Amino acid sequence: MLSHRSNFAEFQITSTTCPNCGHRGMRQIYKVENVPVHSVLNMTTREMALNYPRGNVNLAFCENCGFISNIEFNPNVHEYSQKCEETQGFSPTFNVFSKKLAEQLIQKYDLKNKTVLEIGCGKGEFLTLLSELSGCAGIGFDPAYISERNKSSAKERLTFITDFYSEKYSNYFADVYICKMTLEHIQYTNDFLKIIRKSIGNNQDAIIFFQIPDMIRVLKDVAFWDIYYEHCSYFSPFSLATLFDNNDFQIMNIWTDYDDQYLMIDAKPGKTDNSKFLSEENKNVIFENTKYFYENFRSKIEYWKKLINDASKNKQRVVLWGSGSKGVAFLTTLKVDSMIEYVVDINPYRQGTYMPGTGHEIVSPEFLTEYKPDLVILMNPVYKQEVRDMLSKMGVVSKVITT
């Protein structure tokens, strides 16, 4: 283990205190400057997209718990509201995964006649699905929730609060607490989990389920497009286990799903022996992969720049498929604006808006029947078959490559 740690001596150490474990001193591993501070806020004009506020992503690594954080993150620049369009619910591939996960949680936690509280519920789709399938009651917190878009009859059993979950809502009690794809947006992760633990109090039967992006996959794949401003916190199994162990939780399990893109944890209150999740072997994994990312991200960026530049020289039409955060990070990191004219998205609420930072117009898949691209760069390989099938049905003949 010491050999891995000594390799980090080349990284500049900062005075930053790790917001996940409290360890003093984090080492800088990756920086990209002048990126848009929002990726999924709908930009209704190209001018708005080009001029939207920017900030720096300066990732630093904690040698104690393996947590990775943007040490230049400023939460005050964010504008989370109903203008945010973060849903993945227009994808059949994602909906299959979402339903499967809901069915697993219903069975595992016996949700019938119970109350579920979801922190960061987005448009309320997953909480609504849980209620439809199990009959459970639900409480959802998210400033981006839009009541008019929820047409489900299960809505009668649900309460949605268009606000961030905080200590002022500690009077809301539940049997199961769910937090999907939200913790990575929280800067002070330890403080946040303390609020949840305090709210649970002496309810030893409460279950906690979190889902977040798996940073191990990002590091292994050198997926620089999965690093963007809204995500200020990046977790591996070890750093996630450290967080829950430090806050008096018994960890039940930690696992990955969705082609290993999502990291899952479930836990319950009560200090216990979490040593199997906090092994030196698990700690080594994050050290080794962080070093691998650091040694390879420059060549990965150059690879994609060359690929797109060569396509442009050959007069090929190139489009990006996926206008979400991955697409924004890909374009703003590579700075290949003029070589890619359009970005495609199946979400109708994104179509006709513009990519933050670069101003690319977001178009529907049907647009490609006229545009006839030579190359489609797909931002998430999990959707490869779905996209190929869609292109085939439209009669669009293009080469599809994935990040």
C-alpha positions as CSV (number, residue, x, y, z in Angstrom):
1,M,0.0,0.0,0.0
2,L,2.8,2.4,0.8
3,S,4.1,2.1,-2.8
4,H,0.8,3.3,-4.1
5,R,0.7,6.2,-1.7
6,S,4.2,7.3,-2.5
7,N,3.2,7.6,-6.1
8,F,1.0,10.5,-5.1
9,A,3.9,12.6,-4.0
10,E,4.0,14.0,-7.5
11,F,0.6,15.5,-7.1
12,Q,0.4,19.0,-5.6
13,I,-1.0,18.9,-2.1
14,T,-3.5,21.5,-1.0
15,S,-4.7,22.6,2.5
16,T,-8.2,21.5,1.7
17,T,-10.0,19.4,4.3
18,C,-11.8,16.4,2.9
19,P,-15.5,17.0,3.1
20,N,-16.1,13.3,3.3
21,C,-13.9,12.2,6.2
22,G,-12.3,15.3,7.6
23,H,-8.7,14.4,6.6
24,R,-6.5,17.5,6.1
25,G,-4.8,17.8,2.8
26,M,-6.0,16.7,-0.6
27,R,-3.8,16.2,-3.7
28,Q,-4.8,17.7,-7.1
29,I,-5.2,15.2,-9.9
30,Y,-7.1,16.9,-12.8
31,K,-8.2,20.3,-13.8
32,V,-10.3,21.8,-16.6
33,E,-11.1,25.5,-16.6
34,N,-13.9,27.7,-17.8
35,V,-16.7,25.1,-18.0
36,P,-20.4,25.9,-17.7
37,V,-21.7,25.6,-14.2
38,H,-24.9,24.0,-15.4
39,S,-25.3,21.1,-17.9
40,V,-29.0,20.2,-17.7
41,L,-30.6,23.6,-17.3
42,N,-32.4,24.3,-20.6
43,M,-30.7,27.1,-22.5
44,T,-33.4,28.6,-24.7
45,T,-31.2,30.7,-26.9
46,R,-27.7,30.2,-28.3
47,E,-26.6,33.5,-26.7
48,M,-27.7,32.3,-23.3
49,A,-25.8,29.0,-23.8
50,L,-22.6,30.7,-24.8
51,N,-22.7,33.3,-22.1
52,Y,-23.8,31.2,-19.2
53,P,-21.6,31.5,-16.0
54,R,-18.6,29.3,-15.9
55,G,-16.3,27.9,-13.3
56,N,-13.3,25.5,-12.9
57,V,-13.2,21.8,-12.1
58,N,-10.2,21.2,-10.0
59,L,-10.3,17.6,-8.7
60,A,-8.4,16.6,-5.6
61,F,-7.9,13.2,-4.0
62,C,-8.1,12.3,-0.3
63,E,-5.4,9.9,0.7
64,N,-7.3,8.8,3.7
65,C,-10.7,7.8,2.3
66,G,-10.1,8.0,-1.5
67,F,-12.8,10.6,-1.9
68,I,-12.4,12.9,-4.9
69,S,-13.8,16.5,-4.8
70,N,-13.9,19.6,-6.9
71,I,-12.0,22.0,-4.5
72,E,-13.1,25.0,-6.6
73,F,-16.8,24.2,-6.5
74,N,-19.2,27.0,-5.6
75,P,-22.8,25.9,-4.9
76,N,-24.0,29.5,-5.0
77,V,-23.8,29.7,-8.8
78,H,-26.4,26.9,-9.3
79,E,-29.9,27.5,-10.5
80,Y,-31.7,24.2,-9.8
81,S,-35.3,24.8,-10.7
82,Q,-38.1,23.5,-13.0
83,K,-35.9,24.8,-15.9
84,C,-33.7,21.8,-15.3
85,E,-34.3,18.9,-17.6
86,E,-32.4,15.9,-16.1
87,T,-34.8,13.1,-16.8
88,Q,-33.7,9.9,-18.5
89,G,-37.2,8.6,-18.7
90,F,-37.6,8.9,-22.5
91,S,-35.1,6.0,-23.0
92,P,-36.6,2.5,-23.2
93,T,-33.2,1.1,-22.1
94,F,-33.2,3.3,-19.0
95,N,-36.9,2.5,-18.2
96,V,-36.2,-1.2,-18.2
97,F,-33.4,-0.7,-15.7
98,S,-35.5,1.7,-13.6
99,K,-38.4,-0.8,-13.4
100,K,-36.1,-3.7,-12.5
101,L,-34.5,-1.6,-9.7
102,A,-37.9,-0.6,-8.4
103,E,-39.1,-4.2,-8.3
104,Q,-35.9,-5.3,-6.5
105,L,-36.3,-2.6,-3.8
106,I,-40.0,-3.4,-3.3
107,Q,-39.2,-7.0,-2.7
108,K,-36.1,-6.4,-0.7
109,Y,-37.6,-3.8,1.6
110,D,-41.2,-5.0,1.5
111,L,-42.5,-1.5,0.6
112,K,-46.2,-2.3,0.5
113,N,-48.0,-0.1,3.0
114,K,-44.8,1.7,3.9
115,T,-43.6,5.3,3.4
116,V,-40.6,6.1,1.1
117,L,-38.8,9.5,1.3
118,E,-36.8,10.3,-1.8
119,I,-34.1,13.1,-1.6
120,G,-33.5,14.5,-5.1
121,C,-36.5,12.9,-6.8
122,G,-36.2,15.0,-10.0
123,K,-39.5,14.8,-11.9
124,G,-40.7,12.2,-9.4
125,E,-40.6,9.3,-11.9
126,F,-38.9,6.7,-9.7
127,L,-40.9,7.5,-6.5
128,T,-44.1,7.4,-8.6
129,L,-43.1,4.0,-10.1
130,L,-42.5,2.6,-6.6
131,S,-45.9,3.7,-5.5
132,E,-47.6,2.3,-8.7
133,L,-46.0,-1.1,-8.2
134,S,-46.2,-1.4,-4.4
135,G,-48.9,0.9,-3.2
136,C,-46.5,2.7,-0.9
137,A,-46.8,6.3,0.2
138,G,-44.1,8.7,-0.8
139,I,-42.5,12.0,0.0
140,G,-40.2,13.6,-2.7
141,F,-37.9,16.6,-2.4
142,D,-36.6,18.4,-5.5
143,P,-36.8,22.0,-6.8
144,A,-37.0,20.6,-10.3
145,Y,-40.2,18.7,-9.8
146,I,-43.1,19.7,-12.1
147,S,-46.5,18.5,-10.9
148,E,-48.2,19.0,-14.3
149,R,-46.0,16.3,-15.9
150,N,-47.0,13.6,-13.4
151,K,-50.1,12.0,-14.8
152,S,-50.1,8.9,-12.6
153,S,-53.0,7.9,-10.4
154,A,-50.4,7.0,-7.7
155,K,-49.8,10.8,-7.4
156,E,-52.6,10.8,-4.8
157,R,-50.4,8.8,-2.4
158,L,-47.4,11.1,-2.9
159,T,-46.3,14.4,-1.5
160,F,-43.7,16.5,-3.5
161,I,-41.9,19.4,-2.0
162,T,-40.1,21.7,-4.5
163,D,-37.2,22.4,-2.3
164,F,-33.8,20.9,-1.3
165,Y,-33.9,18.4,1.5
166,S,-32.4,19.9,4.6
167,E,-32.5,19.8,8.4
168,K,-35.7,21.9,8.4
169,Y,-37.5,18.8,7.0
170,S,-36.3,16.5,9.7
171,N,-39.9,16.1,10.9
172,Y,-40.7,14.0,7.8
173,F,-40.3,10.4,8.8
174,A,-40.2,7.3,6.5
175,D,-39.5,3.6,6.5
176,V,-37.1,3.8,3.6
177,Y,-34.9,6.8,2.6
178,I,-33.8,6.9,-1.1
179,C,-31.3,9.2,-2.6
180,K,-30.5,8.5,-6.3
181,M,-28.0,10.5,-8.4
182,T,-28.0,13.3,-5.9
183,L,-25.1,12.8,-3.4
184,E,-22.6,13.6,-6.2
185,H,-24.1,17.1,-6.3
186,I,-23.5,17.6,-2.5
187,Q,-20.3,19.4,-1.6
188,Y,-20.2,18.6,2.1
189,T,-21.1,14.9,2.0
190,N,-20.4,14.2,5.7
191,D,-22.6,17.1,6.9
192,F,-25.4,15.9,4.5
193,L,-25.4,12.4,5.8
194,K,-25.4,13.6,9.4
195,I,-28.7,15.4,8.6
196,I,-30.3,12.2,7.4
197,R,-28.9,10.2,10.3
198,K,-30.3,12.8,12.8
199,S,-33.7,12.7,11.1
200,I,-33.9,8.9,11.4
201,G,-33.1,9.1,15.1
202,N,-33.9,5.9,17.0
203,N,-35.8,4.3,14.1
204,Q,-33.5,1.2,13.9
205,D,-35.7,-0.4,11.2
206,A,-35.2,2.4,8.7
207,I,-33.5,1.5,5.5
208,I,-31.2,3.9,3.5
209,F,-30.6,3.3,-0.3
210,F,-28.2,5.6,-2.3
211,Q,-27.3,5.4,-6.0
212,I,-24.5,7.5,-7.4
213,P,-22.0,7.4,-10.3
214,D,-19.2,4.9,-9.8
215,M,-15.9,6.8,-9.9
216,I,-13.9,3.6,-10.3
217,R,-15.4,3.1,-13.8
218,V,-14.7,6.8,-14.7
219,L,-11.1,6.4,-13.7
220,K,-10.6,3.0,-15.5
221,D,-12.2,4.3,-18.7
222,V,-10.5,7.7,-18.4
223,A,-14.0,9.0,-18.9
224,F,-13.2,12.8,-18.7
225,W,-16.8,13.4,-20.1
226,D,-18.1,12.1,-16.8
227,I,-16.5,15.0,-14.9
228,Y,-18.4,18.2,-14.8
229,Y,-19.2,21.2,-12.6
230,E,-22.4,20.0,-11.0
231,H,-20.7,16.8,-9.8
232,C,-18.5,18.1,-7.0
233,S,-18.2,14.8,-5.2
234,Y,-16.9,11.5,-6.7
235,F,-17.2,8.2,-4.9
236,S,-15.6,4.7,-4.9
237,P,-16.9,1.9,-2.8
238,F,-14.2,2.6,-0.2
239,S,-15.0,6.3,0.2
240,L,-18.7,5.6,0.2
241,A,-18.2,3.0,2.9
242,T,-16.1,5.4,4.9
243,L,-18.9,8.0,4.8
244,F,-21.6,5.6,6.1
245,D,-19.3,4.0,8.7
246,N,-18.4,7.4,10.1
247,N,-22.1,8.3,10.5
248,D,-23.3,5.3,12.5
249,F,-24.7,3.1,9.8
250,Q,-24.5,-0.6,9.4
251,I,-23.7,-1.2,5.7
252,M,-25.8,-4.0,4.3
253,N,-24.3,-4.1,0.8
254,I,-22.4,-2.1,-1.8
255,W,-22.7,-3.1,-5.5
256,T,-22.7,-1.7,-9.0
257,D,-25.4,-1.9,-11.8
258,Y,-26.2,-0.4,-15.2
259,D,-23.1,-1.7,-16.9
260,D,-21.2,-0.8,-13.7
261,Q,-22.0,2.9,-14.2
262,Y,-24.0,3.2,-10.9
263,L,-22.7,2.6,-7.5
264,M,-25.3,1.4,-5.0
265,I,-25.4,1.1,-1.2
266,D,-28.0,0.1,1.3
267,A,-27.6,0.5,5.1
268,K,-29.5,0.8,8.3
269,P,-28.9,2.8,11.5
270,G,-26.6,1.3,14.2
271,K,-22.8,1.1,14.4
272,T,-21.4,-2.3,13.5
273,D,-18.4,-4.0,12.0
274,N,-18.1,-2.6,8.4
275,S,-14.5,-3.9,8.0
276,K,-15.3,-6.0,4.9
277,F,-16.1,-2.8,3.0
278,L,-13.1,-0.9,4.4
279,S,-10.4,-3.4,3.5
280,E,-6.9,-2.4,2.3
281,E,-7.8,-4.2,-0.9
282,N,-10.7,-1.9,-1.6
283,K,-8.6,1.1,-0.7
284,N,-5.9,0.0,-3.1
285,V,-8.5,-0.1,-6.0
286,I,-9.2,3.7,-5.8
287,F,-5.4,4.5,-5.4
288,E,-4.4,2.4,-8.4
289,N,-7.2,3.7,-10.7
290,T,-6.7,7.4,-9.7
291,K,-3.1,7.1,-10.7
292,Y,-4.1,5.4,-14.0
293,F,-6.5,8.2,-14.8
294,Y,-3.9,10.9,-14.0
295,E,-1.3,9.2,-16.3
296,N,-3.7,8.7,-19.2
297,F,-6.3,11.5,-19.4
298,R,-4.1,13.8,-21.6
299,S,-3.7,11.1,-24.2
300,K,-7.4,10.2,-24.1
301,I,-8.3,13.8,-24.7
302,E,-5.9,14.0,-27.7
303,Y,-7.3,10.7,-29.1
304,W,-10.8,12.2,-29.3
305,K,-9.5,15.5,-30.7
306,K,-7.7,13.7,-33.5
307,L,-10.6,11.5,-34.3
308,I,-13.0,14.4,-34.7
309,N,-10.4,16.5,-36.5
310,D,-9.7,13.7,-39.0
311,A,-13.4,13.3,-39.6
312,S,-13.7,17.0,-40.3
313,K,-10.8,17.0,-42.7
314,N,-12.5,14.2,-44.6
315,K,-15.6,16.3,-44.9
316,Q,-17.6,13.9,-42.7
317,R,-20.7,15.2,-40.9
318,V,-20.4,14.4,-37.2
319,V,-23.1,14.6,-34.6
320,L,-23.1,13.9,-30.8
321,W,-25.9,11.8,-29.4
322,G,-26.7,12.8,-25.8
323,S,-27.2,16.4,-24.7
324,G,-26.9,15.8,-21.0
325,S,-23.9,16.4,-18.8
326,K,-21.6,13.9,-20.5
327,G,-22.1,15.7,-23.8
328,V,-21.5,19.1,-22.3
329,A,-18.3,17.9,-20.6
330,F,-17.1,16.2,-23.8
331,L,-17.5,19.3,-26.0
332,T,-16.2,21.9,-23.5
333,T,-13.1,19.8,-22.7
334,L,-12.3,19.0,-26.3
335,K,-13.1,22.5,-27.7
336,V,-14.0,21.0,-31.2
337,D,-17.1,23.3,-31.6
338,S,-16.9,23.9,-35.3
339,M,-16.3,20.3,-36.2
340,I,-19.6,19.1,-34.7
341,E,-22.7,21.0,-35.8
342,Y,-25.6,19.3,-33.9
343,V,-26.3,17.3,-30.7
344,V,-29.1,14.8,-30.7
345,D,-31.4,14.0,-27.8
346,I,-34.6,11.9,-27.6
347,N,-36.0,14.1,-24.8
348,P,-38.5,16.4,-26.5
349,Y,-38.0,19.0,-23.7
350,R,-34.3,19.3,-24.7
351,Q,-34.9,19.6,-28.4
352,G,-34.7,23.2,-29.7
353,T,-32.5,24.3,-26.8
354,Y,-28.7,24.8,-26.9
355,M,-25.7,23.2,-25.3
356,P,-24.3,25.2,-22.4
357,G,-20.8,26.5,-23.1
358,T,-20.7,25.7,-26.8
359,G,-24.1,26.7,-28.2
360,H,-24.7,23.6,-30.3
361,E,-28.3,23.2,-31.2
362,I,-30.1,20.2,-29.7
363,V,-32.2,18.3,-32.3
364,S,-34.5,15.3,-32.4
365,P,-33.4,11.9,-33.9
366,E,-35.8,12.5,-36.8
367,F,-33.7,15.5,-37.8
368,L,-31.0,13.1,-38.9
369,T,-33.1,11.7,-41.7
370,E,-32.4,15.0,-43.5
371,Y,-29.0,15.8,-42.1
372,K,-27.6,12.4,-42.9
373,P,-24.5,12.3,-40.6
374,D,-21.6,10.1,-41.5
375,L,-20.6,9.6,-37.8
376,V,-22.6,9.5,-34.6
377,I,-20.6,9.8,-31.4
378,L,-22.8,8.2,-28.6
379,M,-22.1,9.6,-25.2
380,N,-23.1,6.5,-23.3
381,P,-22.4,2.9,-24.6
382,V,-25.3,1.4,-22.6
383,Y,-27.7,2.9,-25.3
384,K,-25.8,1.6,-28.3
385,Q,-28.4,-0.9,-29.4
386,E,-31.2,1.4,-28.7
387,V,-29.7,4.1,-30.9
388,R,-28.7,1.7,-33.7
389,D,-32.3,0.4,-33.8
390,M,-33.6,3.9,-33.9
391,L,-31.3,4.9,-36.8
392,S,-32.2,1.7,-38.7
393,K,-35.9,2.3,-38.4
394,M,-35.4,5.9,-39.7
395,G,-33.3,4.6,-42.6
396,V,-30.3,6.6,-41.4
397,V,-27.0,4.9,-42.4
398,S,-24.2,6.2,-40.1
399,K,-21.3,4.8,-38.2
400,V,-21.9,4.8,-34.5
401,I,-19.0,4.9,-32.1
402,T,-19.3,5.2,-28.3
403,T,-17.2,6.9,-25.7
